[in-house]
Structure formats: C-alpha cells, structure tokens
Amino acid sequence: MENIDLNVWMLVAVFIVTFFTKTYGVIIGGASFILQPFLLAIGVPPQMAIAHDIAGTNGSTISGLYVFRKSGSIRFKLSSYMLPGLVVGPFAGVWLLSVVPASYIENFIAVVSCLGAGYLLIRRKSKEGLEEAPLPQNWSLYAVIYGFFIGAYIGFSGAGGGIVTGLVLVSFFGLTMTQSIATKRIIHALPFITSAFGYLAMGWLQWDLFLTVFSACLCAGWVGSHITLRLNEKVLKVIFLSAAILMALIILF
C-alpha cells in the first residue's frame, strides 16, 4: 500500500486528536470511534486507519500499565488465563479485516454494548463495579474463550473493544470499575502488539504517522490512568454507562 503524503500540520492535528481521544479512551474506551473516522477524513485508507489506531495504542498501554501496576489495580491472574486467545486471536482478526466488512462485526459489538450497558443500567443501584466480587465458577475457561474473542476483534477493528471488555470484567468477572480499567491495559497489550506485527507484514504502517499516533498515545496513557485513579468508583460507573450506551447507539445508527 502506498504511503500518504502528510505535512507537519496534519501530523500535529493527528497528535492532538489522538491525545484527547485516547486519554478518555483509557478511562472509558471507544476512542477509536473518533480517531479512525478522523484518519479517514484526512485521506488515510480504511485498513491503514485501523492499523495506525491499534498499533499506536501500544503507547497508552505502556504508560498506562506503568501507572496502574504501581497502584495495584491490575488483576494479573485473570489476565493470564486470557493469554492464549490474546496471542492467537489478533492474527485471525487481521485476516478477517482483509475479507469481511468491518460494519458486520461492529454491529455485533454495538448490540453487545447495548445489552451490557442496559444490564448495568438496570442494576445501577447494585454494588457491581463498586466492590470486587468473587470470580464465577469455571471462570478460567470463560477467560480463555473471551481472550480469543477480544483478541480477534482488536485485530479486526478494535472500535468499542475497550467498552466491551469493561462490561465483561465488571458484569461477569466481578471487578470494580478501577480494576476493570487497569486490567484492560494488560488484557489488550498482547493483541495490540501482535496486531501491530500483522499490520506491518501487510504493509499498512507508515512510520511518520505511526510514531505520531504512538507518541500521542504514550502521553494519553499517562494522563488517563492518573485521572482514573483520582475518580471514585461511582463516578467512573456513571461515566462508563453513559459512554457505553452512546457509543453503541453511534454504531447502530
């Protein structure tokens, strides 16, 4: 795929948009719903827009993991059972991206987001997301299956993946909002890395654009994770619910 001619001002605009979208993306998820259309609007082809969004997000993963690890909010044991699927899934996702329209899978993600957000909305007065609950029976098997599912989706598109992962970690695995946000960083780390290698092999990464997105994400991960740790669980739950419903409706309509 041919390189896109991007001048300095366009790269500055990419950095600014990426920084702000990925900062709230660390907290909520759904940053790709803005960044990918923005990249398309400045002339980046669809596959390259997805590739730079996902590959560049490794920056926020690095800085976010550093901050959240020091806070003790990451649940490493749960994440470790998702490891096999997170390694294999992205390659399946990159292959799907080359043969299946992204709208098909995005609509599925929208439905899942609506159902999950609706469930949490109905139980908004419960302690889900506010206090850590015991893991469900057979949780390790479910973690392996979900690891492949989210790994494949990140390789395919990634838009809304953070919201879906957050809903699953809170509603199904019983994590608090802060633990969910922190654990997402390590769950998504491997798919982001393996997807990046897949995109590189496909010739979809352009170095000036990638380094711009990556550096903006690096800054966003640092800022977003510190903001998360300063907000209480109730505030995070309200913000997350609102964003999940909004992003799902954006995809559907």
C-alpha angles and dihedrals in degrees: 000000000000121000120254119238105238121174125210095265093052090052090049089052090049090051093050095046091045093049095052096041095046092046092062088035089065090055100038113003126229097098090131090066088071104027097050095050089046091054089048090051093057092051104269111145116245097253091047092047091055092042095053093043094052098036092045092051087074084084094064089042091058097047094037093051091051093054097040094045090058090051093053093232098124118098101214097176093059091045093051092062090055090054100097094051092042090057098045101031100069093058089055088048094051089050091049090051089062095051110025129061109249091227091071095060094036090057089052090051090049091055091048090048092050093048093046094045090046090052092051090044091055089049095039091127092053123094093250107133092012100072129027113252129201116273114260123254112278088015092150092060092047090049092055092050094046091047091061093044096052092039091055092046093051090052090048101047114317094207106141093004092121092053093048092048090049092051092050095046093050102037101035108023096036101234123153119248093258092047089048093052092046096045091050088066093063095036091055095040098084096044090049091051097044091043089053091056090048091052091047091053090050091052093242099127124088113194101222092049094042094051091048093052093041095052092047090050091049090058093041093053091054094048097040095050093050090050090051093054091052096053122080122239096254092055091047091050093052092047092046095048092049093048094046093054093043095049092046091052091048091057094044097048 
